Amino acid sequence: MQAKSRGFPIWGYVLLGALAFATFYFVKNMGQRTIMKAVLGEPSDLIATAMSSARVSPRITSRTGRITAKNFKVEKLNSKKDSLAFRFFLEGANSDATIRLWMTKRPSGKWGIVKSDTTFTN
């Protein structure tokens, strides 16, 4: 006769592990984009593209080294919601980069970057 095991069954641990991994994967890959889309709406796709290209830009990575983390902050959204100042931070192995973008909504209805500025800190 087999003794009853006490506690949580082994398949429960496997299920919890799979759920934790799925949550981590979603937050890492989709969470930031989902949050930006909810907060900013339409210009979030342009910002996500700018962030992705900055992470692999030779001009930036030659100074920062390998990028280890990124973060973002909306600085100013005017009352008409047709211009936006946005800043994101890239932490690198050698130094950090702060990239500021100024965006406006064109008469055609599409968002465009009108100015950008990158500063590096050690």
N, C-alpha and C positions, 0 to 999 in steps of 0.2 A: 504494500500500500504506500502511495506517495504522500509525503507530508505537504500540507498546504503552505504555499509561500506567503510570507507576510509582506505587506507594502505594495508598491506599484509594479505591475507586470512589465516584463522586458519590452514588449511591443509599445507600451506607453512611453518609455524613454526614447525609443526610436522615433515615434510620432512627434514627441516634443522637440527632439533634435532637428527633425525635418522642418517643423514649423518655425523654429528659431532661425534656421538657415534661410528659409524663404523670406522671413521678415527682414533679416539682415540684407539679403540680396536686393529686395525691393527698395529699401531705404537707401542703400548705397547707389543703386543705378537709376532708380525712377523717382525716389522720394524728393530730391532737390528740384527736379524738373516739375513734378506735380505741385509742389509748394509754390514755385515761381509762377506757374500757370494760374493757380488760384488767386495769388496776390496781384500779379501784373496783367494777366489776360494775354492779349495779342502780342505784345513785344517780348514775351518770355522766350519764344522760339529763337529770335534774333540774339538775345542775350545768351541763351544756352549754346548757340553756335559760336559766339565770340569766346565764351569760356572754354569750350572744347578746343578751339584752334589755338588759344593762348597757352594751353597746357603743353602743346607740342611744338610751339613756335621756336625755331632755332634762335631767334633774336632774344627771346626771353630765357629759354633753358640754358643758353650759353652763359648767362650770368647767375641763374638760380640753381643750376644743377637739376637733378631729377625732382619733379614736383611730388610732394608727399601729401599735401592737403589743399583744399580750396574752400572758400567761404564767400558769401555775398551779402550786400546790403543795398537797399533802395534808399537813395539820399533825398530825392525830391520829386514828387509827382504833382504837377500843378493842377489847379481846379478844373481846367478844361480837359485834362488828361490827354494832351497832345504833345507833351514833352516830358522827358524823364532823365534824371541823372542817376547813374548806377555805378556801384563800385564793387569789385570783387578782389579777393586776396588769394594769392597762390604762395604756399609755403614750399620752399625748395630746400635741397640738401645744403646748399652753400649760402643762399640769401633768399629773401622774400620779395615778392612783387605785388604792388597794388596797382590795379588797372581801373581807371575811371572812364566811363562812357557817357556821352551826352547824346540823347536820341530825340528825334522829333517824328511826329506823324506827318507824312507828306500829303499834299492835296489829293493824291491818288488813293489815300487810305492806308498805304503801306508804311511801316516804321523803317527808319534808317538811322544809322550812326552818323552824326555830324562832326564829332570830335572824340578823340580818345587820348589818354595820357597814361604813361606807365612810369612808376617810380620804384626804385629798388632800395631795400634796406638790408643791413647785415644782421 
